[in-house]
């Protein structure tokens, strides 16, 4: 049969020892295997066989080193990748050892089968928590000027995360790197250093000035926007920097980013200012800077409960898709973003408690064990996670993972919230598993998935495109149902 996308990865995982997560014990040669709490975590979280976890945990040190060596030479989610998840703590010394050899910072030659083409050092760093192993500082600092900017990105994110003065000079050098990707790595590391409390005062003050200059020089928005980095380092100074007539001028090319920060920090701006922006920035079919500024005006006026704000919110909800919009990819459709913003704003305006938000709050309290969540909240949880799975890896990922343990309940929820087209597509996907549908048992369902015929696998794959092409995402129906059920 044809194996597509995530299904290929998923089936590889099955072959590596992942299956049903129901059992915490397994008989091996007539005796039961007792797992520690940590070992049981991998059975529950990843669906590994108990015997497989026990075997990995008791692996000799020499074999742990061999797994690390295999991992850093491989690409993607190889067999050694899945093993390393379990033996991570024991593997740390061997991962650090990889960083000592300069040859390990050289990426293999790129070809069609080598994506993402990482060097052994990058692979090792991907398994080490940033800013936690001071003994690797000398190895990182020796690679600050590495010729490969992808390697420098990884070096930057790990080095900046230490937040100490002994790496400051190198972090400043990386923050001024010619490659935006490398500078974004610095931002990632700084944010971690500040949020963890590791960043020294001098370190923060120096990097505040560096990123202030990046912003003032007109630096483009990075993966981690320089304004957001300034905000993390010192929120009060960031607001003072931005809340000026020059920055708030409608002709400022950075206006969208400025408004995002000021809204995020709940900085008060007069209603007349937001109304003046509406005269210039109009909603459009395609997502654009002007359209996004319009959305920020909606949020601001709703917070102020300005009459014009209510009028605009209700007008936004009346917008309908048209043929021109349908030619765009879903993420480009500005209307969807506006309507989600409008629904959220109206909920807050009317002082309604969100059952949608409550559902996730309750789920988090019980570590997302759905059986412990009041079933009345399932109608929010199951469609949400269905959509997340499908958009990440298609229906094959959804049926491979535990989210589809509640597939029947999810179908009922889609019908209840009015997502009729989503219900139709999920029904079509479900039918590919035969008369009885996909098993509630994850291990059995994974076997069903593996044994789909070519025709069934193709039909399941087609469901992905149908899902992505719908006029409204699941989140729209969930928010709309949440809002209307509280009226």
C-alpha positions in Angstrom: 0.0 0.0 0.0 1.0 3.6 -0.4 2.5 5.2 2.7 2.2 9.0 2.9 3.6 11.7 5.2 3.1 11.1 8.9 1.7 7.6 8.2 5.2 6.5 7.2 6.7 7.9 10.4 3.9 6.5 12.5 4.3 3.0 11.0 8.0 3.2 11.7 7.3 4.0 15.3 5.1 0.9 15.5 8.0 -1.3 14.2 10.3 0.2 16.8 8.1 -1.1 19.7 5.3 1.4 20.1 1.8 -0.1 20.5 -1.1 0.0 22.8 -0.7 2.2 25.9 -3.2 0.3 28.0 -0.9 -2.0 29.9 1.7 -1.1 32.6 2.9 -4.7 32.8 3.9 -7.4 30.4 4.7 -11.0 30.9 8.2 -11.9 29.8 9.2 -15.6 29.9 6.4 -16.2 32.4 7.2 -13.3 34.7 5.6 -9.9 35.0 7.6 -6.8 34.3 7.3 -4.1 37.0 8.0 -0.6 35.7 9.2 2.4 37.7 7.1 5.6 37.5 9.5 7.1 34.9 9.4 4.0 32.8 5.6 3.9 33.0 5.5 7.5 31.7 7.0 6.4 28.4 4.4 3.6 28.1 1.6 6.0 28.7 2.9 9.0 26.8 4.4 7.3 23.7 2.6 4.0 23.6 5.8 1.9 23.9 5.6 -1.7 24.9 6.4 -2.1 28.6 9.1 -4.8 27.8 10.7 -2.4 25.3 10.9 0.4 27.8 12.3 -1.9 30.5 14.9 -3.2 28.1 16.1 0.3 27.1 16.2 1.5 30.7 18.5 -1.4 31.6 20.7 -1.0 28.6 24.5 -1.2 29.4 26.4 2.1 29.1 28.3 0.9 26.0 25.0 0.4 24.2 23.8 3.9 25.3 26.9 5.4 23.7 26.2 3.4 20.5 22.6 4.8 20.4 23.9 8.3 20.7 26.5 7.7 18.0 23.8 6.3 15.7 21.5 9.2 16.5 23.9 12.0 15.7 24.8 10.4 12.4 21.1 9.9 11.4 18.5 12.4 10.2 14.9 12.9 11.3 13.0 10.4 13.5 15.3 7.4 13.1 15.2 4.3 15.3 17.9 5.8 17.6 15.7 8.9 18.0 12.9 6.9 19.5 15.3 5.0 21.8 17.0 8.2 22.9 13.6 9.5 24.2 13.7 6.8 26.8 17.4 6.9 27.8 17.8 10.7 27.5 19.2 11.2 31.0 21.8 8.5 30.7 22.8 9.8 27.2 23.7 13.3 28.3 27.5 12.7 28.9 27.7 11.1 25.4 25.8 13.9 23.8 28.1 16.4 25.3 31.1 14.4 24.1 29.9 14.8 20.5 30.5 18.6 20.9 34.2 18.3 21.6 35.2 17.3 18.0 35.2 20.2 15.5 34.5 17.8 12.7 31.1 17.2 14.2 30.0 20.7 13.3 30.2 20.0 9.6 26.9 19.2 7.9 26.8 16.2 5.6 26.4 16.8 1.8 22.8 17.7 1.0 20.8 15.4 -1.3 17.2 14.6 -1.7 17.4 12.0 1.0 19.3 14.0 3.7 16.7 16.5 4.8 17.0 18.2 7.3 20.7 17.6 6.8 21.9 18.4 10.4 25.5 18.0 11.6 26.2 15.6 14.5 26.7 18.6 16.8 23.3 20.0 15.9 21.7 16.7 16.5 23.4 16.4 19.9 22.3 20.0 20.9 18.7 19.2 19.9 18.6 16.7 22.8 20.3 19.0 25.4 18.3 21.6 27.3 19.5 25.1 26.6 21.5 26.8 29.3 21.8 23.8 31.5 25.3 22.4 30.9 28.0 25.0 31.6 30.7 22.5 30.6 29.7 22.9 26.9 30.4 26.6 26.8 34.0 26.3 25.5 32.8 24.1 22.6 29.9 26.5 21.7 32.2 29.6 21.9 34.7 28.0 19.5 32.0 27.7 16.9 30.5 31.3 17.0 32.1 32.0 13.6 31.2 28.7 12.0 30.8 29.1 8.2 27.4 27.4 8.3 24.7 29.8 9.5 22.4 26.9 10.4 25.0 25.7 12.8 25.5 29.3 14.1 21.7 29.4 14.8 21.9 26.4 17.1 25.1 27.8 18.7 23.3 31.1 19.3 20.2 29.7 20.9 22.2 27.6 23.3 24.9 30.1 24.1 22.4 33.0 24.8 20.4 30.8 27.1 23.2 30.8 29.8 22.6 34.5 30.5 26.1 34.9 32.0 28.7 37.5 31.4 31.3 35.0 30.3 29.3 34.4 27.1 28.1 38.0 26.6 30.7 39.1 24.0 29.9 36.1 21.8 26.2 36.6 22.2 26.5 40.2 21.1 28.5 39.1 18.1 25.8 36.5 17.2 23.1 39.1 17.8 24.7 41.2 15.1 25.1 38.3 12.7 24.4 39.1 9.0 21.8 36.3 9.0 18.4 37.0 10.5 18.1 33.3 11.3 21.1 33.4 13.6 19.8 36.6 15.3 16.6 34.8 15.9 18.5 32.0 17.7 19.9 34.7 20.1 16.4 35.9 20.8 15.3 32.3 21.6 18.2 31.9 24.0 17.7 35.3 25.7 14.1 34.7 26.3 14.9 31.4 28.0 17.7 33.0 30.1 15.4 35.8 31.3 12.3 33.6 32.0 14.4 31.1 34.0 16.0 33.9 36.1 19.5 33.0 34.9 20.2 36.3 33.0 22.5 38.6 34.9 21.7 42.3 35.2 24.6 43.4 33.0 23.8 40.8 30.5 20.2 42.0 30.2 21.2 45.7 30.0 23.7 45.1 27.3 21.4 43.0 25.1 18.6 45.4 25.6 20.7 48.1 23.9 21.7 45.6 21.1 18.1 44.7 20.3 17.0 48.3 20.6 19.5 49.2 17.9 18.2 46.2 15.8 14.7 47.5 16.1 15.6 51.2 15.5 17.7 50.3 12.4 14.6 48.9 10.8 15.5 45.3 11.3 12.8 43.0 9.8 10.6 40.9 12.0 12.5 37.7 13.0 11.3 34.3 14.1 11.5 36.0 17.5 10.7 39.6 16.9 13.2 42.1 18.4 10.3 43.9 20.0 9.3 40.8 21.8 12.8 40.2 23.0 12.9 43.8 24.3 9.6 43.1 26.0 11.0 40.0 27.8 14.1 41.8 29.0 12.3 44.8 30.3 8.6 45.4 29.7 8.4 48.9 31.2 11.3 50.2 29.0 9.8 48.5 25.9 6.5 50.2 26.4 8.2 53.6 26.9 10.3 53.1 23.8 7.2 52.4 21.6 4.5 54.6 23.1 5.7 57.8 21.2 4.1 59.9 18.5 6.8 58.8 16.0 6.1 55.0 16.6 2.3 55.4 16.6 2.3 57.4 13.3 0.2 55.6 10.8 3.0 55.8 8.3 5.4 53.9 10.6 6.4 50.7 8.7 6.6 48.9 12.1 3.2 50.1 13.3 1.6 46.6 13.3 4.4 45.3 15.5 4.2 48.3 17.8 0.5 47.9 18.3 0.8 44.2 19.0 3.2 44.9 21.9 1.0 47.8 23.3 -2.1 45.6 23.2 -0.2 42.7 24.7 0.9 44.9 27.6 -2.6 46.5 27.9 -1.2 49.9 27.4 -4.0 52.5 27.2 -4.3 54.5 24.0 -7.2 57.0 23.4 -10.3 55.7 21.5 -9.8 58.6 19.0 -6.4 57.2 18.0 -7.9 53.8 17.2 -10.8 55.4 15.3 -8.3 57.4 13.2 -6.5 54.2 12.2 -9.8 52.8 10.9 -10.0 55.6 8.4 -6.7 54.3 6.8 -6.7 50.6 7.5 -9.6 48.6 6.0 -10.4 44.9 6.2 -9.4 42.9 3.1 -9.9 39.5 1.7 -6.3 38.5 1.9 -4.2 38.8 5.1 -2.1 41.9 5.0 -0.5 44.4 7.3 -3.4 46.9 6.9 -5.9 44.1 7.5 -4.1 43.0 10.7 -4.0 46.6 12.0 -7.8 46.7 11.4 -8.0 43.6 13.6 -6.0 45.3 16.4 -8.4 48.3 16.2 -11.3 45.8 16.8 -9.6 44.4 19.9 -8.8 47.9 21.3 -12.3 49.3 20.8 -13.9 46.2 22.2 -11.8 46.5 25.4 -13.0 50.1 25.7 -16.6 49.0 24.9 -16.8 51.9 22.4 -20.1 51.9 20.5 -18.2 51.9 17.2 -16.4 48.8 18.3 -19.7 46.9 18.9 -21.0 47.9 15.5 -17.8 46.8 13.7 -17.7 43.4 15.6 -21.2 42.6 14.5 -20.6 43.7 11.0 -17.5 41.4 10.8 -19.5 38.4 11.9 -21.9 39.0 9.0 -19.1 38.7 6.4 -19.4 35.7 4.0 -16.8 33.9 2.0 -16.7 34.5 -1.8 -15.1 32.9 -4.8 -12.1 35.3 -4.8 -11.4 34.3 -1.2 -11.7 30.6 -1.9 -8.8 30.8 -4.3 -6.5 31.6 -1.3 -4.9 29.2 1.1 -6.7 29.0 4.4 -4.0 30.8 6.4 -4.3 33.8 4.0 -8.0 34.3 4.5 -8.2 37.5 6.6 -11.9 37.1 7.2 -11.5 34.0 9.3 -9.0 35.8 11.7 -11.3 38.8 11.9 -14.4 36.6 12.8 -12.5 34.6 15.4 -11.3 37.9 17.0 -14.9 39.3 16.9 -16.3 36.3 18.6 -13.7 36.4 21.4 -14.2 40.2 21.8 -18.0 39.8 22.0 -17.6 37.1 24.7 -15.5 39.5 26.8 -17.7 42.5 26.0 -20.8 40.7 27.3 -19.0 39.3 30.3 -19.7 35.7 29.3 -17.7 32.9 30.8 -16.2 30.7 28.1 -16.9 27.0 28.4 -14.4 26.6 25.6 -11.6 28.0 27.7 -13.0 26.2 30.8 -12.7 22.9 29.0 -9.0 23.3 28.5 -8.5 24.6 32.0 -10.2 21.4 33.4 -8.3 19.1 31.1 -5.0 20.6 32.1 -5.8 20.0 35.8 -6.1 16.2 35.2 -3.2 16.0 32.8 -5.5 15.7 29.8 -7.0 12.5 30.9 -10.4 12.9 29.0 -12.1 10.3 31.2 -11.7 12.6 34.2 -13.2 15.6 32.4 -16.9 16.2 32.7 -18.3 14.9 29.4 -20.2 18.2 28.8 -16.9 19.7 27.9 -15.9 17.0 25.4 -17.7 18.8 22.6 -15.0 21.5 22.8 -12.0 19.2 23.4 -12.4 16.5 20.8 -13.0 18.7 17.7 -10.2 20.9 18.8 -7.6 18.1 19.0 -9.0 16.5 15.8 -8.3 19.7 13.9 -4.9 20.1 15.5 -3.9 16.5 14.5 -5.2 16.8 10.9 -3.5 20.1 10.3 -0.3 18.8 11.7 -0.1 15.4 10.0 -3.4 14.5 8.3 -6.0 12.0 9.2 -3.4 9.2 9.4 -1.8 11.1 12.4 -5.2 11.6 14.0 -6.1 7.9 13.8 -2.6 6.8 14.8 -2.7 8.9 18.0 -4.8 8.6 21.1 -7.1 11.6 20.1 -9.1 9.2 18.0 -9.9 6.9 20.9 -13.0 9.2 21.1 -13.8 9.3 17.4 -17.5 8.5 17.9 -17.9 11.3 20.5 -16.0 13.7 18.2 -18.5 13.0 15.3 -21.4 13.8 17.7 -19.6 17.0 18.8 -19.1 18.2 15.3 -22.8 17.8 14.5 -23.7 19.6 17.7 -21.6 22.7 17.1 -22.9 23.0 13.5 -19.7 22.0 11.7 -21.6 19.9 9.2 -18.9 19.8 6.5 -16.2 18.7 9.1 -18.6 16.0 10.2 -19.1 14.8 6.7 -15.3 14.6 6.1 -14.6 12.8 9.4 -17.4 10.4 8.6 -15.8 9.7 5.2 -12.4 9.1 6.9 -14.0 6.8 9.4 -15.6 4.7 6.8 -12.2 3.7 5.4 -11.8 1.4 8.5 -14.7 -0.8 7.5 -18.2 -1.5 8.8 -17.2 -1.3 12.5 -15.0 1.7 12.0 -11.6 2.4 13.8 -11.1 0.5 17.0 -11.1 2.4 20.3 -8.0 0.4 21.3 -5.0 2.4 20.0 -2.9 -0.6 19.3 -5.6 -2.3 17.2 -6.4 0.9 15.4 -2.7 1.4 14.5 -2.8 -2.1 13.0 -6.0 -1.2 11.0 -4.2 1.9 9.7 -1.2 -0.1 8.6 -3.5 -2.6 6.8 -5.6 -0.1 4.8 -5.8 -1.0 1.1 -4.3 1.4 -1.5 -7.8 2.6 -2.3 -8.7 3.2 1.4 -5.3 5.0 2.1 -5.9 7.2 -1.0 -9.4 8.1 0.2 -8.0 8.9 3.7 -5.4 11.2 2.1 -8.0 13.0 0.1 -9.9 13.8 3.2 -6.9 16.0 4.2 -7.3 18.3 1.3 -11.1 18.5 1.7 -10.5 19.5 5.3 -8.0 22.2 4.5 -10.2 23.7 1.8 -13.3 24.3 4.0 -14.5 27.9 4.3 -14.3 27.9 8.2 -12.0 26.2 10.6 -13.3 24.1 13.5 -12.3 26.8 15.9 -14.8 29.2 14.3 -17.7 26.8 15.0 -16.4 26.1 18.5 -16.3 29.8 19.4 -19.6 30.5 17.7 -21.3 27.7 19.6 -19.7 28.9 22.8 -20.9 32.4 22.3 -24.4 31.6 21.1 -25.0 29.0 23.8 -24.4 31.7 26.4 -26.9 34.1 25.0 
